[in-house]
Amino acid sequence: MHIITHRRIQDAAYEHPACAGALDHWYRIAKQAQVMNFSQLRVLFPGVDKVGDIYVFNIGGNKLRLIAAIHFNRQKVFVRAVLTHAEYDQGGWKP
């Protein structure tokens, strides 16, 4: 899949160096993946949840949350934000 806004992942890795390896791991798996639906996505990422049209990935043992919009038909992942658990709980990411 094509990852749009890889810069957000890089910025989060810089801000949270303890999770940099986990973010890179997520990026490498997602980039090589060719999934057509949420069920296939869950096979690759068991910790992913669907909230409306948005997908929420647990990163680094639930230390970070990666928020993404995924267009399976076009094989594109739009990274909207990478948040700490506390930032995620505030809910400002919700559409």
PAGUDO-742263 format. One record per residue: residue in one letter; z, x, y of N, C-alpha, C in turn. Coordinates in steps of 0.001 Angstrom, whole numbers, padded with zeros to 6 digits, always signed. Layout:
<recs>
AZXYZXYZXY...
</recs>
This chain:
<recs>
M+000000+000840-001169+000000+000000+000000+000000+000890+001238H-000564+000385+002273-000632+001121+003532+000612+000796+004356I+001360+001820+004719+002597+001632+005474+002288+001795+006961I+002507+000729+007714+002302+000746+009158+003657+001055+009816T+003640+001846+010825+004819+002273+011586+005741+003175+010754H+005148+004169+010116+005926+005173+009379+006900+005879+010313R+006592+005878+011587+007448+006531+012577+008869+005956+012566R+009012+004673+012331+010355+004068+012281+011168+004639+011127I+010505+004923+010030+011193+005530+008880+011612+006955+009236Q+010723+007701+009879+011042+009066+010278+012193+009097+011282D+012178+008181+012241+013257+008111+013232+014596+007794+012566A+014580+006873+011619+015813+006511+010908+016321+007688+010079A+015416+008442+009469+015818+009617+008689+016468+010658+009596Y+015969+010791+010813+016547+011727+011771+017936+011259+012222E+018075+009960+012472+019355+009401+012932+020399+009343+011821H+019954+009201+010570+020853+009062+009422+020453+010077+008352P+020758+011357+008573+020299+012394+007651+020807+012218+006218A+021935+011545+006035+022446+011321+004683+021524+010399+003879C+020727+009602+004564+019819+008663+003904+018362+009110+003964A+018107+010302+004496+016730+010768+004656+015995+010833+003320G+016660+011315+002290+016039+011393+000970+015704+010024+000409A+016601+009072+000609+016373+007706+000113+015226+007040+000872L+015133+007279+002166+014028+006722+002955+012693+007319+002523D+012679+008629+002290+011455+009280+001832+011053+008764+000453H+012035+008573-000405+011770+008031-001745+011161+006641-001649W+011713+005784-000797+011158+004439-000612+009710+004534-000114Y+009476+005393+000862+008134+005538+001438+007122+005981+000381R+007480+006964-000412+006549+007478-001433+006218+006421-002487I+007214+005675-002918+006969+004621-003917+006120+003512-003310A+006478+003072-002109+005740+001974-001469+004296+002368-001185K+004084+003597-000769+002737+004045-000437+001820+004058-001665Q+002361+004392-002813+001563+004457-004034+001437+003108-004737A+002261+002159-004361+002311+000869-005051+001096+000003-004736Q+000746-000805-005703-000246-001851-005506+000333-003121-006120V+001104-003833-005315+001752-005058-005786+001086-006255-005136M+001030-007332-005867+000334-008519-005392+001267-009674-005037N+002570-009530-005335+003494-010620-005028+004937-010099-005044F+005855-010984-004697+007264-010617-004607+007830-010209-005968S+007405-010862-007034+007906-010523-008367+007573-009082-008731Q+006363-008664-008450+005973-007278-008728+006720-006308-007815L+006970-006716-006591+007723-005887-005658+009141-005661-006155R+009747-006695-006725+011111-006590-007249+011218-005657-008432V+010127-005518-009181+010133-004569-010289+010291-003147-009749L+009585-002838-008656+009673-001511-008049+010960-001307-007265F+011381-002346-006566+012555-002277-005699+013510-003434-006056P+014367-003235-007039+015263-004331-007460+016183-004840-006351G+016444-004019-005338+017352-004418-004268+016681-005109-003104V+015434-005523-003246+014733-006183-002141+015050-007679-002140D+015187-008238-000954+015402-009678-000787+014337-010217+000144K+014020-011481-000042+013058-012154+000822+013822-013123+001714V+013642-012959+003024+014293-013830+003998+013178-014449+004831G+012801-015662+004506+011647-016277+005144+010398-015529+004754D+009672-015030+005739+008475-014236+005479+008743-012734+005573I+009994-012361+005693+010387-010965+005882+011045-010453+004602Y+010836-009159+004334+011425-008521+003161+012459-007511+003622V+013630-007534+002974+014750-006679+003346+015058-005767+002153F+014914-004468+002378+015154-003466+001340+016484-002782+001591N+017287-002634+000541+018522-001862+000620+018158-000401+000383I+018554+000459+001299+018207+001880+001241+019483+002711+001199G+019495+003719+000360+020619+004666+000328+021921+004042-000113G+021892+003283-001185+023125+002661-001671+023671+001630-000711N+022764+000876-000078+023116-000202+000836+023659+000298+002178K+023363+001566+002510+023788+002093+003808+022839+001641+004914L+021559+001529+004587+020558+001092+005554+019796-000102+005008R+019227-000869+005926+018357-001982+005569+017010-001761+006235L+015962-001755+005447+014609-001631+005969+014010-003023+006007I+013615-003459+007189+013059-004795+007397+011547-004655+007511A+010811-005406+006691+009351-005265+006691+008662-006608+006497A+007486-006697+007075+006564-007802+006800+005510-007228+005863I+005207-007942+004799+004246-007438+003817+003113-008432+003663H+001901-007916+003759+000696-008708+003516+000109-008214+002198F+000468-008899+001120+000043-008470-000214-001476-008480-000356N-002130-009469+000240-003583-009584+000104-004311-008410+000764R-003723-007831+001797-004344-006695+002489-003685-005374+002128Q-002630-005430+001285-001902-004238+000851-001350-003455+002050K-000719-004177+002979-000144-003552+004171+001342-003908+004289V+002118-002908+004650+003544-003081+004897+003800-002712+006351F+004328-003650+007106+004651-003423+008510+006173-003252+008623V+006612-002025+008846+008044-001756+008978+008473-002223+010358R+009327-003227+010370+009775-003786+011646+011005-003065+012177A+011901-002657+011270+013122-001977+011712+013797-001333+010510V+014586-000308+010799+015494+000283+009817+016862+000254+010477L+017768-000513+009898+019063-000788+010526+020216-000363+009637T+021343-000064+010271+022567+000130+009499+023023-001252+009027H+023960-001247+008108+024464-002524+007600+025081-003348+008729A+025806-002694+009627+026446-003405+010745+025400-003992+011694E+024337-003242+011989+023270-003754+012857+022558-004932+012199Y+022351-004823+010911+021695-005892+010160+022517-007185+010228D+023829-007056+010069+024710-008229+010077+024715-008956+011417Q+024362-008284+012498+024306-008929+013811+023172-009942+013886G+022154-009780+013051+021098-010773+012944+020001-010729+013982G+019963-009733+014853+018942-009654+015877+017544-009406+015332W+017433-009037+014085+016138-008759+013448+015426-010017+012982K+016163-011109+012875+015571-012339+012325+014517-012904+013273P+013419-013394+012693+012347-013973+013543+012774-015237+014243
</recs>
